[in-house]
């Protein structure tokens, strides 16, 4: 069942396992729109009105291999927002071209395109940051 009211969609699941899978996926992007996924609560409408932070997925490129771990990626991602989790391929190291990190940001935050990172004795490398849902203007 889907109900729509001012950009609020409610879904009912046939079983708990499906519901948990959707909640585990976190917020998603479709057609360059962010869909914030939250479990239902009695005050969901008020929570949406007062929404000031959102979880987003960021892509980090050119990450030095020694930082390719939850602590290193979390440190880098903290420049953008509060690190929440890594996607499975990043966590398992099965895709080394880029890392995907879910971070919580203030919806009014400036989003950097690069993060300068001091790798050793003052040598700085730039880590590229991409936002899949952000359309370049």
N, C-alpha and C positions, 0 to 999 in steps of 0.2 A: 504494500500500500504506500502511496506517495501523496503527501499533502503539501501544497505550496501556499505560503503566506509571506509576502514581502521578503523574498529571497531565502526563506526557511523551508527546507525540505525534510520531511520526516519519513523514515523507512522502517518497516516492520520486517523482522527476519523470522524464518521458519525454525531455525535452530540457533543455539548459542554459538556454535563453532563458526558459522558464517558471519555472525555479528562481530565476533572477536577478530576474524580475518580482516574485515573492513576497517575496524577501529585500529588495528595494527598497521594498516597501510598508511594511516595518517592523512593529512590533507593532500589533495590531488589537484592537478591542473588540467583543465580541458578547455579547448578553444581560447587559450590565453586568459582564462578565468581561474581564480583560486577557489576551490571548494574546501572549506574548513569542516572537517569531520569531527564531531563531538558526540559522546553518548548523551542520550536524552536526560533532562532533569526537569523538575517542576518549574524552574525559573529560566528556562532556555531562552525565551524571548528577551528577558532582561539582560541575560549574559551577552546576547548578540548586540544589543544596543550599547552595552558598556565594553564591547570588545576593543582592546587596545593592543594586544599582542596576537600574533598569528605564527603558526609553524610553517616553515617553507623548506623546500629542498634546494640546496646549493650544490653546484659542481665545482670542485677544486682541481685545477690542472697545474702541472709542473711542480708537484709536491715532491720534495726530496724523499728518497726511499726510506731514510732513517726516521722520517716523521710519519710513515705510513703505518700508524697504529692508533688505537682510540685516543690515547693521550695527546699525541702529536697533532692529529687531525682536529681534535677538540680544541687545542690551543689555537690553531690557525682559524678555525671556524668561529671562535669566540670574538674575533674582530667584527664579524657580521652580526652575531646574536648569541643567544645561549644555546650551546650544543645539546641536542636531545638524543640523537642516535645516528648510526651509520646504516646505509642500506646493506643488504646481505652480500652483494658482490664486493663491496668495499671491505666489509668485515672479514670476509673469507679470503680476500686478496686474489679473487679470480678475474678481476678486471683492473689492470694497473695503469691504464691510460688516464683515468681520472677517478676522483673519490666523490661520492655523494654523501652529504651530511645534512641531516634535518636540524634546523636551528629555529629558535623562537625569536622573533623580532618584533619591535614596536612597529605598527603598520605605517608610521610616519618616518621611520628610519631612512637615512641615506644608505644606499647599497653600493659598496665599493666594487669596482671591476678588477682591481688587483690588490693584493695584500703583500707589502714588502716584509720579508722575513730575514732576520739576521741569522745566517747559517753558520758562520764561523769567523771569529776574529774580525768583525766588522764587515765581512763580505755579505752582501744582501742579494737575495733572489726574490723575484716577483712571482707570486702564486696567483694565477688567473682565477677569477671567480665568475661563474655564469649562473644565471637564473633562467631556467627553462621557460618560464611563463612570461618573462619580461620581454616585450617587443622593443627592439632598437628603434629609435626615432631619428 
